[in-house]
C-alpha cells in the first residue's frame, strides 16, 4: 500500500483543551518545567495547575516531558526519572508506588498501519501500583502494566503485562 500522508486528517482526535491552553502548557514545559534548575518539588503543582491529578510525595526529575497534563493521573509516592517522556495523547494513569525510570517512554499514540492516510490509533496506558518501567523502556498505547510488574531496561511492552511479571529484552546477562 502506498501512503499519502498529505491526506492525514487526525479524525476523531481531540486535544482536550483550547489552543491557548495548549500553547501556555508548551511554553511552561519548555521554558521552565524540564529545566534542571526548576525545583522538583514544584513540578507536581505545575502539572496540577494544568489539570493533572497528582498525588502526594511525587518526585519528578528534570527533563521529564508531559504532552498533555490534563490527561495525566499520578498516585502517591511516585518517582519519574530524568528524561522520561509521557506522550499522553490519551490518558496515562500511574498508580501509587510506581517508578518510571530515566529515559522511559510511555506512548499512548500510534497510527493505523492499514490506513492510507496514516490516521491515529491511540489508546490509554495504565501503570498499576508498584509497577516499575525501567531505564529506556517503552510502554505502548493500550497497555496496562500490572501490579508489581517490571518492564525491564530497554524492553518494549506492546501488550498487557500481568501482575508481578518481568518483561526483558531477552538479552543474556
N, C-alpha and C positions, 0 to 999 in steps of 0.2 A: 504494500500500500504506500502510495506517495502522500506525504504530509503537505498540508497547506496551512502553515502557521498564521498566515495573513488572515485566515478566516476565523481564528480563535475569538470566541465571544465571552468566555467566562460565565456562561449562562448558569443561573441558579446560585452563584456565589455572592453573599452579602458580607461586606467587611464589618458590619455591626455597629459602626459609628459614622457620623458625618465626616466629610473630608477635612474640615477644620480641626476636629479632634485627632484624626489620623496624622495630620501634619504636626500638630502640637506634640503628639507622642514621639514621632520620629525625631523632632528637634531635641526633646528631652533625652531620648535614648542615646542619640549620637553625640550630643554636646556635654552630657552630664553622667547619665546612668552607667554607661560602660567604662567610664574613666577610672583609672587606678586610684586617683586622689579622692574620689567621691566615697564617703563613708559607707561601708557595707550595711551598717545599722539603719541607714536612711533608705536603702533600696526598697524594702517592703512597703514603706509609707508612700513612696513614689508610685509603685505599682497599684496600691490601693486607691490613690488619687485618680488613676486612670481606669478604675473599675475592676481590678483583680481582687479576688478574695484570698487573703494571705493570713495564715495562722501566726502563732507566737513562736519566738525563738528561731526564726528563719534566717539563714545565712546565705546571702547571695554575693558571690565574689565578683571582682571586676571582670569586664569583658563579656559578661553574660548578656545575650540579646534575647529579647522577648518581642515577637512580632506584634501581637495584639493583646495588651494586658487584660482587656475586658473579657477575654476568652481563656483566662487562667485562674485555676483554683489550687492553692497550696495549703497543705495541712500544717500541723505544728512540728517543730524540731526537724526541719528540712534543710539540707545543705545543697547548694548549687555551685559547682566549681567554675574556676576561671575558664572563660571562652565557651561555655555551654551555649547552645542555640536552641531556643524553644520557638520553633517555626509553627505557630499555632493559628493557622487559617481556620481551624476548627478547635473546639475546646480541648485543653490539656488539663487533666486533674491529677494532682500529685498528692498522694496520701501522706500521713504523718510518718516521721522517722525514715524518710526516703533520702537517698544520696544520689544526685546526678553529678557525676564527676567531670573533670576537666575535659573540655572539647567534645562533650557528648552532644548529639543532635537528636531532638525529638521533633519529628517532621510529620505534621498532620496533612500535608498536601502532596498530591501526585496528579497524574494525568491519565486519561483513558488511552491506553496504547492502541486500541482499535478505532479511536476517533481520528478521522482525517484531519480535524482541526485541533486535536490535542486538548480537548476540554478537560476540566478538572475532574478528579476522582479523589476527593478528600475524605477524611474520617478522623474522629477524635482519638486521643490517646489517654490511657488511664494507667497510672503507676500506683499500685495498691500499697498499703502500709508496709514499711520495712523493705521495700524493693531497693535495688542498687543498680543504676545504669553506670557502668564503669567508664574509665577514660576512653574517649574517642569512639564509644559505642553509639549505635544508631537504633532508634525505635521508630518504625514507620507507621503510617496512618492506619487507624482502625485497630491498633494493637493494645491489649491490656497486658501489663506485666504484673503477675500475681504477687500476692502477699509473700514477702521474704525472698522473692526470686532475684536472680542476678543476670544481667546482660553484661557479659564479660568485656574486657578491654578490646576495642576494635570489632566487636561482634555486631551483627545486624539482627534485630528482632523484626521479622516480617510477618509473623503470625503470633497469636496469643502465647504468652509464656505462663505456664502453670505455677501455682504456689510452690515456693522452695525449689524451683528448677533453676539450673545454671545453664546459660547459653554461652558457648565459646566459639571462637573462630575455627576450632578444630586443629589448631597448631599444637605440635608436641612441645611440651615444656621441658 
